[in-house]
Amino acid sequence: MLSEGKSSHPAVTDIRSEELPVAAGLLARAYRDNPLTIALVGDDAGMRLHLNEKIFGMRIAVQQPPAFVARGDDGLVGVCGFDPPGGSMMGAEERRTLMETMSAAGPGVLGRAMSMLAEWGRRAPKEPHWHLGPVGVEPALQGRGIGGAMLDRFCQMMDAEGELSYLETDTEANACLYEKFGFVTVDIAPVIGVPMWFQIRRPAE
């Protein structure tokens, strides 16, 4: 979840392997109250936090190249993950753990998650692209330019490589922020009952 206001200049670097648990916790907090997370898991904030931490922990652990992180004086303040064309491959054991975790989160969670992923897959660009996400900033620190700093580095990488990038977001505020970095909304459609913005960004020439 992103929300930007006045700018600052956090240090943005590649994540280190020992930071993965901290990054998963940060993303869990950032996404806990997102509309899509609530639609997926329900009203139990503790369960949303728990499931987010498990899911994001597994997601960013397999992402190659590694995620970017923003660093403040007291540690990580933001995480920016992404997948190259073809995706970052999760092993069979990780996929099984993910399914079991979602099944244990409550009735219907796994089914809704599968429906969500199928809809995302259906709407993804057919041409090769990088998939941006998850991207999150520590909730108490949102609005300080942290998300923008991470997005700036990601977009610089896409421009240098001449690559198409793509994302989905469930808030209009985030969609507007991404537009400032060159993303264009190509569709708005409901996913498990939640309006989502689907955006692409072509590299700057």
C-alpha positions as CSV (number, residue, x, y, z in Angstrom):
1,M,0.0,0.0,0.0
2,L,1.4,3.4,-1.0
3,S,0.4,6.9,-0.1
4,E,2.7,9.8,-1.0
5,G,2.9,13.4,0.2
6,K,6.0,15.5,0.8
7,S,9.2,14.0,-0.5
8,S,12.3,12.8,1.3
9,H,15.4,10.9,0.3
10,P,15.6,7.4,1.8
11,A,18.4,5.1,0.7
12,V,17.1,2.5,-1.7
13,T,19.2,-0.7,-2.1
14,D,18.8,-4.4,-2.8
15,I,17.3,-6.4,0.0
16,R,19.7,-8.7,2.0
17,S,18.6,-12.2,2.7
18,E,18.6,-11.7,6.5
19,E,16.1,-8.9,6.0
20,L,13.4,-11.0,4.4
21,P,11.4,-11.6,7.6
22,V,11.4,-7.9,8.5
23,A,10.4,-7.0,5.0
24,A,7.5,-9.5,5.1
25,G,6.2,-8.0,8.3
26,L,6.4,-4.5,6.9
27,L,4.4,-5.6,3.8
28,A,1.9,-7.3,6.0
29,R,1.2,-4.1,7.9
30,A,1.1,-2.0,4.8
31,Y,-1.5,-4.2,3.1
32,R,-3.5,-5.3,6.1
33,D,-6.4,-2.8,5.6
34,N,-6.4,-2.7,1.8
35,P,-9.8,-3.3,0.2
36,L,-8.6,-6.4,-1.6
37,T,-7.1,-7.9,1.6
38,I,-10.3,-7.3,3.5
39,A,-12.4,-8.9,0.6
40,L,-10.0,-11.8,0.5
41,V,-9.7,-12.6,4.3
42,G,-12.5,-10.8,6.0
43,D,-12.9,-8.5,9.1
44,D,-10.3,-10.2,11.3
45,A,-7.4,-7.8,11.2
46,G,-5.1,-10.2,13.0
47,M,-5.8,-12.9,10.5
48,R,-5.2,-10.5,7.6
49,L,-1.8,-9.6,9.2
50,H,-0.9,-13.2,9.7
51,L,-1.8,-14.3,6.2
52,N,-0.1,-11.3,4.6
53,E,3.1,-12.0,6.4
54,K,3.1,-15.6,5.2
55,I,2.2,-14.8,1.6
56,F,4.6,-11.8,1.2
57,G,7.4,-13.7,2.9
58,M,7.2,-16.5,0.4
59,R,6.7,-14.0,-2.5
60,I,9.7,-11.8,-1.9
61,A,11.9,-14.8,-0.9
62,V,11.8,-16.2,-4.5
63,Q,11.9,-12.9,-6.4
64,Q,14.9,-12.5,-8.7
65,P,16.3,-10.0,-9.1
66,P,15.9,-9.3,-5.3
67,A,13.4,-6.7,-4.1
68,F,14.5,-3.1,-3.4
69,V,14.1,-1.8,0.1
70,A,14.1,1.8,1.5
71,R,16.2,2.3,4.6
72,G,15.6,4.8,7.4
73,D,17.6,5.6,10.5
74,D,16.0,2.7,12.3
75,G,15.9,0.0,9.6
76,L,13.6,-0.9,6.7
77,V,10.8,1.6,5.9
78,G,9.7,0.3,2.5
79,V,9.8,-2.7,0.2
80,C,9.5,-2.8,-3.6
81,G,9.2,-6.3,-5.1
82,F,9.0,-7.2,-8.8
83,D,9.1,-10.2,-11.1
84,P,10.9,-10.5,-14.4
85,P,9.1,-11.7,-17.6
86,G,8.0,-15.3,-16.9
87,G,7.7,-14.7,-13.2
88,S,9.8,-15.7,-10.2
89,M,9.5,-19.4,-9.7
90,M,8.1,-20.7,-6.4
91,G,9.0,-24.3,-5.6
92,A,6.5,-27.1,-5.1
93,E,6.9,-27.1,-1.3
94,E,6.4,-23.4,-1.1
95,R,3.3,-23.6,-3.3
96,R,1.9,-26.3,-1.0
97,T,2.6,-24.3,2.1
98,L,0.9,-21.3,0.5
99,M,-2.2,-23.3,-0.3
100,E,-2.3,-24.8,3.2
101,T,-1.9,-21.3,4.8
102,M,-4.8,-19.8,2.8
103,S,-7.0,-22.8,3.5
104,A,-6.4,-22.3,7.2
105,A,-7.2,-18.6,7.0
106,G,-11.0,-19.2,6.9
107,P,-13.8,-20.6,4.7
108,G,-13.6,-19.4,1.1
109,V,-10.2,-17.7,1.4
110,L,-8.4,-20.2,-0.9
111,G,-11.2,-20.1,-3.5
112,R,-11.3,-16.3,-3.5
113,A,-7.5,-16.2,-3.9
114,M,-7.6,-18.6,-6.8
115,S,-10.3,-16.5,-8.5
116,M,-8.3,-13.3,-7.9
117,L,-5.1,-14.8,-9.4
118,A,-7.1,-16.1,-12.4
119,E,-8.5,-12.7,-13.1
120,W,-5.1,-11.1,-12.7
121,G,-3.6,-13.6,-15.2
122,R,-6.4,-13.0,-17.7
123,R,-5.8,-9.3,-17.7
124,A,-2.0,-9.3,-17.7
125,P,-0.3,-8.1,-20.9
126,K,0.4,-10.8,-23.5
127,E,3.7,-9.3,-24.4
128,P,6.8,-9.9,-22.1
129,H,6.7,-7.6,-19.1
130,W,8.0,-7.0,-15.6
131,H,5.3,-7.3,-12.9
132,L,5.7,-4.7,-10.1
133,G,4.7,-5.7,-6.6
134,P,4.3,-6.0,-3.8
135,V,5.2,-2.4,-3.0
136,G,4.6,-1.2,0.6
137,V,5.7,1.5,3.0
138,E,5.5,1.3,6.8
139,P,2.1,2.7,7.6
140,A,3.3,5.3,10.1
141,L,5.7,6.6,7.6
142,Q,3.5,6.9,4.5
143,G,3.4,10.3,2.8
144,R,7.1,11.0,3.1
145,G,8.3,10.1,-0.4
146,I,9.5,6.6,0.5
147,G,7.3,4.8,-2.1
148,G,8.3,7.4,-4.7
149,A,12.0,6.8,-4.1
150,M,11.5,3.0,-4.7
151,L,9.4,3.6,-7.7
152,D,11.9,5.9,-9.2
153,R,14.7,3.3,-8.9
154,F,12.4,0.6,-10.4
155,C,11.5,2.9,-13.4
156,Q,15.1,3.8,-14.0
157,M,15.9,0.1,-14.2
158,M,13.0,-0.5,-16.7
159,D,14.2,2.5,-18.8
160,A,17.7,1.3,-18.8
161,E,16.7,-2.2,-19.9
162,G,14.0,-1.0,-22.3
163,E,11.3,-3.1,-20.6
164,L,7.5,-3.0,-20.3
165,S,6.2,-3.1,-16.7
166,Y,2.7,-3.8,-15.4
167,L,0.8,-3.7,-12.1
168,E,-2.5,-4.1,-10.4
169,T,-3.7,-1.8,-7.5
170,D,-6.9,-1.7,-5.4
171,T,-6.9,2.0,-4.5
172,E,-7.3,5.1,-6.7
173,A,-4.7,7.0,-4.7
174,N,-2.1,4.5,-5.6
175,A,-3.1,4.5,-9.2
176,C,-2.6,8.2,-9.3
177,L,0.8,7.9,-7.7
178,Y,1.9,5.3,-10.3
179,E,0.7,7.6,-13.1
180,K,3.3,10.1,-11.9
181,F,6.0,7.6,-12.8
182,G,4.6,6.9,-16.3
183,F,2.1,4.1,-15.7
184,V,-1.1,4.3,-17.7
185,T,-4.4,2.8,-16.6
186,V,-5.6,0.4,-19.2
187,D,-8.6,-0.9,-17.4
188,I,-10.6,-0.7,-14.2
189,A,-12.5,-3.8,-13.2
190,P,-13.8,-5.6,-10.2
191,V,-11.8,-8.5,-8.7
192,I,-13.6,-10.5,-6.0
193,G,-15.9,-7.5,-5.7
194,V,-13.2,-4.9,-5.4
195,P,-12.4,-2.3,-8.1
196,M,-8.9,-2.6,-9.3
197,W,-6.7,-0.5,-11.6
198,F,-4.6,-2.3,-14.2
199,Q,-1.7,-0.2,-15.4
200,I,1.2,-0.5,-17.8
201,R,4.4,1.5,-18.3
202,R,6.4,1.6,-21.5
203,P,10.1,2.5,-21.1
204,A,11.1,6.1,-21.7
205,E,13.0,6.5,-25.0
